[in-house]
C-alpha cells in the first residue's frame, strides 16, 4: 500500500496511470504500425524502369550502369535482405573498382581481346572481380531479392 494515499486515491491513481499508458501505448503502436516495407517498395517502384531497361538492353555494363539505383535499394532494404543486397552491390562495386583502376570502359571491355596496354595485374583484378560476380552466392542473392520484391512489393524485379 502506498503511504499517504487512501484506497480510493490509489485506485484513481492506478486508473489514471493505466489510461495514460493506454493512450501513449496506442499512439506509439500507431506510429510504428506503418508498413515497414513501404519505403523500400517505393524505392523499388522508383527504380523499376531503369533496372528493367538496363537488363533488357544487356551488354557487359548493364548492371554497372544502374549501380546507383542498386545502392539506393541496398540502403533502403529491410533487414531480412540486407545481406543479399550487400552481396550483389559489393560484387558490382568490386568489378567497377577493378575496371576504373585499370582505366577500362566496362561497355567496351572484351576479356578475349583486352586493350593492348592493359597491365597483367589489372587484367587479373578484373577477371577476379568478374568471377566473384558470377559465383553461386551472388546468383542465390539475386534470386532471393527477386522473390522478396515480388512477394513483398508485389512487383517483379529483374536483375
N, C-alpha and C positions, 0 to 999 in steps of 0.2 A: 504494500500500500504506500502510495506517495504521501510524504508528510505534508501537512498543511492543506490538503485537499480532501473534501468530503467525498463520499461515494458518488453523488450526483455530479460533482465537478469533474471527477475522474472519468466518468462515462462521457460527459460532454467533451472533455479534452481528447479522449480516445476517438470519439466520433469525428472531431474536427481534424485531428491528425490523419485519420483514415480518409476523410473527404479530400484533404489536401493531397495525400499520396495518390488517391484515385485520379484526381484531376491532373496532377503532374505526370503520373504514370501514363495516363491516357494520351496526354499531349506528346510525351516522349515516344510512345509507341506510334502515334500518328505521324510524327516527324520522321521516324525511322522505317515506316512501313512502305515507303515508296519502293517500287521495283528496283532491286539492286543492279539489275542488268539494263535498266532503261538508258543510261548514258552510254554504255557500251554499244547497245544495239543502235542508238542514234548515230554513233561514230561509224558503225558498220554500214548503215544506210548512206551516210555522207560519202563514204569512200567506195561504195559498191561499184559505181560506174567506172571509175578509174581502174580499179582492180580487174574488173571484167574485161575492159578494153586492153589492158596490158597483157593479160593472159591470152586473150583471143588473138592478139597481134603476134604473140610468140616472140621468137628471137632470143638471143643469148642474154639480153639485158632486160627481159620482160619484168621480172620481179625486182631487179635493181632500180628500174625506173619508178616503181611505186614504193620504194623503201621508206620515204617519209610517211606515207599513209600506213604502212605496216608498223612503223614505230609508234604512231599515234594509237593504233589498235592495241599494241602491246601495252602501252602506258595506261590505257583505259580498261584493260582486260580484268574481268573478275578473277578472284583468287584461284578458282579451280582450273584456269587455263593459263596462268601467268608463265609457268614453266614451258609450256608448249610454244607460246608466243616468243619467249626468250630464245628457245632453241632455233626457231625459224629466223627470227630477226638477227640473232647473233651470228648464224652461219652466213646470212646475206651480208652483214656488216664485215665479216672477215674476208669474204670474197671481194667486196667493194674496196676494202683497205689494201688487199694484195694487188688489185688492178691499178688503183691510184698510186700506190708506191712504185709500181713498175712503169707508170706513165702510159698505161694501155687503156684504150677505149673498149669498154665491155661490148658495145654493139658490133664492133668490127674485129674483135679478137678471135682468132682461129687457132685452136690448140695444135692442130695438124700443120699449120703454116704460120707460126708466130712471127712477129716482126724480127727482122734480121739483127737488130741491135738489142734485143731483149736478153738481159743477163740470165744466166742459168739459175741463179738464186731466185730471181723474180719469177721465172717460169715454174720453178719448184713450189714457190709460195702460192702462186695462182692455182696450180694443179692440186695442192693440198687443200686449199680453201674450197675448191670446186668438189673434191671428193667428200669433204665434210658436209657440204650442202646436199649431196645426194645419198647420204648414209641412211639406213633404215630408221634411225632415230628421228631424223628430220622428216622423212616421209610419214612416219607414225604421228608426229606432232601435227603435221598438216592435216592428216585425216581426222585427228581429234578436234582440231579447230573448225574444220568444215562441218563436222557433225554437231558440235556445240553451237555454232552460229545458226545452223538450220533448226535445231531443236529449241534454242532459247530465243533467238531473234526472229524465227520464222521466215528466214530468207536464205538463199543459197550463198555460199562463199566459195569461189573457185580460185584456187591458188596453184 
